[in-house]
C-alpha cells in the first residue's frame, strides 16, 4: 500500500493496527452482500489475522452461535436498498456478544467502526440494544485542491499540510493509494461525501468535468469502497470555457442543454456521483449576475440538469463586495449573505443546498453565528465549517476546533444562551431534525435540511495535517456531523484512544491539557472580543493589526485613540444586528447585553468600556494577550512531560510546531499590546512589559 | 532595426529622427579612425541622407573648407589613445561653422550628441571655443534584470516597464536590436558603463560569468559601438556554486585563484569588460562574513583578480540587519552602512569602488544624504541613485527626480544649506573634482573618486519606461552624471526639445507644469517630513502606514497617540546624527535646527510640535496631503490642455497613468489623514473631509 509518488508512508492517524485489537482478537462473522460489506469483511479479515481472532463470511441468517461479533445486513435481499441512503445500524450486546445489524452495507461499515472506536468496551458492560443513525445524510468535506499549483495559493488553497493527495504536477495521481487510506479514515468517522477540487475553479481544474472525467471515475472508485460519494466544484462559466458557447446565461436554452448533456455524461460514468459545488459571483468567480439573473436562476438551472440522477447543487452563500471602499462605513460585508439570499427563500429547487459559512465574515476565531442559517425556513441550508486552520494558526498552532463547532451547532436563534424555549439549534436547522422537524409553536418548521460541509485540512504531509494534533479536528468534524450533540472533549478522548493506543494515561491527559481550551487560548492572543482579522493580508498568518484596515476587503476594526469596534446596531450602525430574530437582535443591539466575546463585532466602544467580566476593554486586551502566551507555555510544558512516550517522529513534529506557536503567539501579544498602548495611551494596570 | 521578438518598435525617446534635423541638413565632415568614429559617421550619414545635407568621411587634417560641421580626432594617430578614458571634446564655432575635435573617438561621439542636443543653436550665436569634459569617467547604470523571471520580483527586479530588454524566457535574447537602440540613447546622454544583471544573483544569472559568457560577449559588442563598457553582477559564492569549490573564503588561495582564472577568461573574451558589481552579506546574499572576513578582504581579493585588466569592483554598501526586532529601538538600520564601512576607510584596493545609496535607508522620496559619502576620504565612493521609481510611484506617477538628485549632488557636508565655505559638494566627493580635488584647509582631499551609479528604469515597454515622462529621469541621470551642476529644469528643457521636436511651446510648458515640482508633490501626498516608508510591504506601491511598523526590516515611524518620528539624536536616540561632520551633526541633533523636511527622520516629536513653517506637525500632514492631491489634479489639467498636440499613443499612455496617479494619490491622502486623525484626535483646522 506504499505509494512511491507519495513523500512517505503516512501516519496511520486514528486507524493504527492496534485500534483493531478488540475486534481482531474475537470470533467475527460478516454476513451480507454489497461493496461495503466486502470492505467490512476485508477489514475484519485483516484484523483477525493480525490479532488471532477468527473470521467467517456467511450468508444472512446463517447460524452464528459461537460468534463474539456479528456484522450483518438485516435482510438477505439487500437489492431493495441499492439506492437507500439509510446508514443506520442496530447495536446489540447480549452476554458480551455483539451483533451489528443494518439495513444497508453502508450501515454495516459505520457499525464496524463504531465497534472499533469502542474497543474492548464494545464487548463489556450490561446488555444493550441501541440504534445509531447519523443526524443527516449530508456529511461532506470540500477540498480546495488545485490540479495545477496556483501561483499564489499553491497546490492546496488554504493548505497547510503539503501538496494535494489527489493531484501532482498538473495531473491526477496515477497512484491513489493515499486517497484510499484517506477514504478509510473518513469512513471511520462517518464522512460520506467529498468534493475533490477547489471552489475557485481555474482553467486546469475545469477539465475534470469533461476531458478529465476518466480521472474522476478513478477517484470515485476509490471512495466508493468506503461509502463516500464524489462531488466536483464547477465553474459557472463552463459552457463558455469548456463548451465553446458564447454565454453561460442560466436562462439560455443552449446553456441549460449544455449542462444537461454534461451531467448525463458525468452520471453515465459515475452512477453514484454526488453533484456540483458552485462559488458564483463571489471574489471574482463568474455567476448569473453577468446576465441579470439571480442566484436562484443559476442554481435551479444546474439543479434541473442533475435532478434525474438525484444529484445535488451545493451553492455557496459566500457572496460579498470584495471591492469595498474603507471610507464607506455604511457598507457592511457581514450583511451581504443575508441581503443577497434571504429574499430568495423558497425560490431554490429541492435539490439545491445553500452552503453557508458559520459566521457572516470568514472563518474567524470568533464570529456570531450567521443569521442566514435562521432566515430561510424553506431552503435547504448546509452549515459550512472550516477544518483547515486558515485563521486559526494554519496547523502550526495547536488549536482544537471541536468546542467552537459544538458551540455553533448548539446555538439557538430563538433562545438566549443556555435557554431551550423549544427552539431548534443550528444543528437542528442543518439536519432538519430535533426542534426543527416539528415545532408546533411556529408551524414554519419541517425544515428542509442541507447537512454539513467543511474545508478539509489534509495534504500529502506525513501526518496528513501538518500539526499531528490537527488530525483531531478532522476527526471531530466527522463525529459531530454524525452526532452534533457529542461532547467535544469526549470526542477528543476517542481520538486520543485510537491514535495513541496503549499509551499511558498521561499522554491522553497531556493532550487534553493542550487542546481542551486551545481554541480559547488562540482567541486570547489574537484579535480580541470578536473584532476579527488583524492578520497579515494574503496568507492570513501572524499579526498585522492594521493589515486589512484600509483595504477593499470589508474587514475593519476602526480603532482610533478613543475606542474600537464596528457599530453593527440597527440604531446607529449598519443594521446587521437586526438580521437576527428576537431575542438575539435585541441582545446584540445593546452593548449592555451583547456577550463580551462579540462586543467589538457589534459595537464601537471606548477603551474604558467595562465588560461583563468587570474589566475594561483595554485591560482585557492586555490581560488576554499576556495570558494567552502563558497558556501556550503551559501547553508546551504539559506536552514535554509526555512527549518521550510517543512515536519520536510525531514528538519531533509537535515540538517544532510548538516552538513556532510560542514565537508567533509572543509576536501576536507584543504587536497587539503595543498597537493598543500606542493608540490608547492607557498603561497596563499590572505594569507588565509592553513595548512602546 | 525592428526586433520581432520585441513587443513593438519602441518609442524613439529623445532621439527621434527630427532631433537630427540641424545636423542632417548641413555639410558635415567626419574625420578619424576608431569604432566610435565609425558610429559617428553612420549617424551623420543617416541624418544627412534624411535631411538633405552632405556627408564626407575624410582623413584627419584633410581640407574641409566648406563644411558647416566637422567632427574630428585631434591627431591622425589615434592608436596612442586606445586605452585612454579621455571623453572630452573641444567645440568651436566660427562664423556659424562648427568644429568638434576630440582626443579619442569617444570624445567625438559625445561631441556629436552635444551638437544634436543644441540643434540649430549649435550653429547660431557668437563665435565660441569651449572644452567639454565629463565630471567623472564612471557614469554607470545598473540593471536589476533577471535571466529567469523571479517568482516574486519578475523579470526585472523593481522593474515597472515590462520585461528585460536583455533576457527572455531564461536566455539572452537572440535579437539585440532593442539593446542597440538603448545603447544609442545612453550614449546620447553620456552613460558609459552598464551592469547587465541583478545584484541579487540567482542561480540562472550566475552562469553569465562562465558558461554563458558568449552571450555577454554579444551584448558587449552592441554596447561597444556606443562607447559603453559592460559589467556583471556576480555572487560572492560563485567559487562554490560555479567552481565546485567547498568555500568562497576570500583568503583561501584556491578561491583567489578561481577568481583569477575566471577574470582572465572574461577579459580574454571581452578586452574592454568593465568589472564586477557585488552585493555581499546583505539581504541574504553571500559574502565574506561567513568566513570571519571583512568587506575589504572580500573586495580586495576580487580587485586583485581584475587589476591586470584595469577592471573595477563595485562593492555595494547597502548592508544592514534585515532580521531586526521592532521591539528593539536601539538598533538603527540607518546607522548600518557607516558602522560597517567607515572603519574600513583606506583598507580597500585602488580599483575597488564602494557604491553608496544616496540616503541611509533605501531610496525614499526624502532622506538625509548618507554620511558614508563624507566619512571615507581614502576610499573611492560612487554615489548610487535610483532612476527606477521603486518608492516614488513606480512609473505610474509622474515624478521627475532631477531636482532630488540635483539637491543631493549639491549638498555640502561641511557647510549649512546654501553655504559655500570652501567645502566640497557630494558631486565633488563622487568625482574627486572641484572642492574635493584640493582643499587647502583640510589637507585630506585629493579624494579618490568612484563616480555615479544608478538603477535603470527601462524595460521592453513601448515607451521604454512605462510612464513616458519617466524617460526624463533616465535622460536627466545621464546628463547630471556628465555635469552634476546642470540645472534640472534646463535638463528637462533639453529633454522636451529632443523628445517633442517641433511641438508648440505649450507642450513644453505643460511638461514643466507637470514635472518641475512633481517630486515635491509626490512627497506631499506620501510619507511626511522624512519619516519614510508607509508603503505596502513587498511591492512598495501604495499606502500602508503601519505596513512596515512591526516587521523585521528596520523601517519604523513609531507613531503613537501623542507623536511620531524616530529619535536618531546622539543625546537620547540611536546616535545616527553624530555620523555627520559638523555643522550637520549639530544641526540634525536639535529639533529647533533640523530642517522641517527631515524632522521625523531625526526626531520623535508631538503632533503639536511647531515646524519652522509655523504649522504644527499634524496640520502639516493634513495640509500637504490635501495640497498634494490638488496638485495632481492641476498637473492633469495642465497636460490635458496640450495632450492632443502629441502622438496619440503617448497621450493615451499618459492619460492612463494620470488616472492611476490621481486614484493612488487620493488613497494616500485619505489613508494617511485618517490614520493620523484616528491616532491624534486633532481635527483639521480647515475642516476638510477626513474619514474617521
Interface residues (C-beta under 8 A of the other chain):
Chain A: X151 X326 X327 X329 X543 X544 X545 X546 X550 X558 X559 X560 X561 X562 X670 X671 X674 X675 X677 X678 X679 X680 X681 X691 X692
Chain B: X151 X326 X327 X329 X543 X544 X545 X546 X550 X558 X559 X560 X561 X562 X670 X671 X674 X675 X677 X678 X679 X680 X681 X691 X692
